[in-house]
Amino acid sequence: MIGVVQQLSALVFEATRLMLVQVLMNSQGYTLNPIQSLYYVSPACLLCLAIPFLVLEFPIMRSTDTWTLRPGVMVANAATAFCLNLAVFLLIGKTSALTMNIAGVIKDWMLIWMSMRMFTAPVTALNLLGYTVAFLGVCFYNYMKLNAAKAAKTGKGAPSSAGAAGTSKGDEEAARGAEDGAGDSEAESKAQ
């Protein structure tokens, strides 16, 4: 039960973070590019991560000599994190936070598959059931977006705001992309 609560909490915090990033990038007529967004978000992230580091990890690091600081690994890790955050801000700026969450589910599937293939990590029937539910959720989301794009194309009216939660600039672009024969899932695969 503790694992379920931790996983659900992580999902809620990640969704909130992505939503706030989208608000930051597109609020009150200001449009920030990904580099500007990183400029404003990075110091806040440093402060939020410094507190648990100082309380939980730093005392352990001081009391043991079993860890080694490798500058090359730290620089490679920092460069990878920078590129990942830049890609996240770019994707959110071009689509929406909801699209980023869907792409995150696909990323999680790829990580699980690779851990099964490379490290022979065990996967239980309950795990497979969870992955299936997530897969069906992504399929349903894409089906609803495709129907909304088709409805917008044929002029039957835009979906109501109550029935199209998450409709944003990215959803409007997906509707325009459907006119050219390109759906949102194609845009997501190009973004990855």
C-alpha positions in Angstrom: 0.0 0.0 0.0 2.9 2.4 0.8 4.3 1.9 -2.8 0.9 2.7 -4.3 0.6 5.9 -2.3 4.2 6.9 -3.2 3.5 6.2 -6.9 0.3 8.1 -7.0 1.9 11.0 -5.1 4.7 11.1 -7.6 2.2 11.2 -10.5 0.3 14.1 -8.9 3.5 16.1 -8.2 4.8 15.5 -11.7 1.5 16.5 -13.3 1.4 19.6 -11.1 4.9 20.5 -12.0 4.2 20.2 -15.8 1.0 22.2 -15.5 2.9 25.0 -13.6 5.6 24.9 -16.3 3.0 25.4 -19.0 1.4 28.3 -17.0 4.9 29.9 -16.6 5.6 29.5 -20.3 2.3 30.9 -21.6 0.8 33.1 -18.9 -0.5 36.7 -19.2 0.7 37.3 -22.7 4.3 36.4 -21.9 5.8 33.6 -24.0 9.0 32.2 -22.7 11.3 30.0 -24.8 12.8 26.9 -23.2 16.1 28.5 -22.2 14.3 31.4 -20.5 12.1 28.9 -18.7 15.1 27.0 -17.4 16.6 30.3 -16.3 13.6 30.9 -14.0 12.9 27.3 -12.9 16.4 26.0 -12.2 17.1 28.2 -9.1 13.8 27.1 -7.5 14.6 23.5 -8.3 18.0 23.9 -6.7 16.4 25.3 -3.5 13.8 22.5 -3.3 16.4 19.8 -3.8 19.0 21.3 -1.5 16.8 20.9 1.6 16.4 17.1 1.4 20.0 16.8 0.3 21.3 18.6 3.4 18.9 16.8 5.7 19.0 13.2 4.3 22.1 12.6 2.2 24.8 15.0 3.3 25.1 13.5 6.8 25.5 10.1 5.3 28.1 11.3 2.8 30.1 12.9 5.6 30.0 9.8 7.8 31.2 7.3 5.2 34.1 7.1 2.8 32.6 4.6 0.4 31.5 7.1 -2.2 33.8 8.9 -4.7 33.1 12.1 -6.6 33.9 11.6 -10.2 33.8 15.0 -12.1 33.3 13.4 -15.5 30.2 11.5 -14.3 28.8 14.7 -12.6 29.4 16.8 -15.8 27.8 14.1 -18.0 24.8 13.8 -15.6 24.4 17.6 -15.5 24.5 17.8 -19.3 22.0 15.0 -19.7 19.6 16.6 -17.2 20.0 20.0 -18.9 19.1 18.4 -22.3 16.2 16.5 -20.8 14.7 19.7 -19.2 15.3 21.6 -22.4 13.4 18.9 -24.3 10.5 19.0 -21.7 10.1 22.7 -22.0 10.3 22.6 -25.7 7.6 19.9 -25.9 5.3 21.7 -23.4 5.8 25.0 -25.3 4.8 23.4 -28.6 2.0 21.2 -27.3 0.7 21.0 -23.7 1.4 19.6 -20.3 -1.1 16.8 -20.9 0.8 15.7 -24.0 4.0 15.7 -21.9 2.3 13.5 -19.3 1.2 11.0 -22.0 4.8 11.0 -23.4 5.9 10.3 -19.9 3.8 7.1 -19.8 5.4 5.9 -23.0 8.8 6.7 -21.6 8.0 4.6 -18.5 7.0 1.7 -20.7 10.3 1.9 -22.6 12.3 2.0 -19.3 10.4 -1.1 -18.0 10.9 -3.0 -21.2 14.6 -2.2 -21.2 15.0 -3.2 -17.6 13.3 -6.5 -18.4 15.5 -7.1 -21.4 18.8 -5.9 -20.1 18.7 -6.6 -16.4 16.0 -9.4 -16.4 13.9 -7.5 -13.9 10.9 -9.5 -12.9 7.4 -8.4 -14.0 4.4 -9.7 -12.2 0.8 -10.2 -13.4 -0.2 -7.1 -11.4 2.5 -5.1 -13.1 1.2 -6.2 -16.5 -2.3 -5.3 -15.5 -1.2 -1.8 -14.5 0.7 -1.4 -17.8 -2.4 -2.6 -19.7 -4.6 -0.1 -17.9 -2.1 2.7 -18.7 -1.9 1.6 -22.3 -5.7 1.6 -22.7 -5.8 5.1 -21.1 -3.3 6.4 -23.7 -5.3 4.8 -26.5 -8.5 6.3 -25.2 -6.9 9.8 -24.9 -5.6 9.6 -28.5 -9.0 8.3 -29.7 -10.8 11.3 -28.1 -8.3 13.8 -29.5 -8.6 12.3 -33.0 -12.4 12.5 -32.7 -12.2 16.1 -31.6 -9.8 16.9 -34.5 -12.2 15.3 -36.9 -15.2 17.2 -35.5 -13.3 20.5 -35.7 -12.3 19.7 -39.3 -15.9 18.9 -40.4 -17.2 22.0 -38.6 -19.6 20.1 -36.3 -18.5 22.4 -33.6 -15.7 22.4 -31.0 -16.0 20.1 -28.1 -17.4 21.6 -24.9 -14.9 22.8 -22.3 -16.3 20.3 -19.8 -15.8 17.3 -22.1 -12.4 18.3 -23.3 -10.3 18.7 -20.2 -6.8 19.6 -21.2 -7.7 21.3 -24.4 -5.1 23.9 -25.1 -2.8 25.3 -27.7 -1.3 21.8 -28.3 -4.8 20.3 -28.8 -5.6 23.0 -31.4 -2.4 22.2 -33.2 -3.3 18.6 -33.2 -6.6 19.5 -34.8 -4.8 21.4 -37.5 -2.3 18.6 -37.9 -5.2 16.1 -38.5 -6.2 18.2 -41.5 -2.8 17.4 -43.0 -3.1 13.7 -42.1 -0.8 14.0 -39.0 -2.1 13.1 -35.6 -0.9 14.0 -32.1 0.8 10.7 -31.6 3.0 11.4 -34.7 4.0 14.8 -33.1 4.8 13.0 -29.9 7.0 10.4 -31.6 8.9 13.2 -33.4 9.4 15.0 -30.1 10.9 11.9 -28.6 
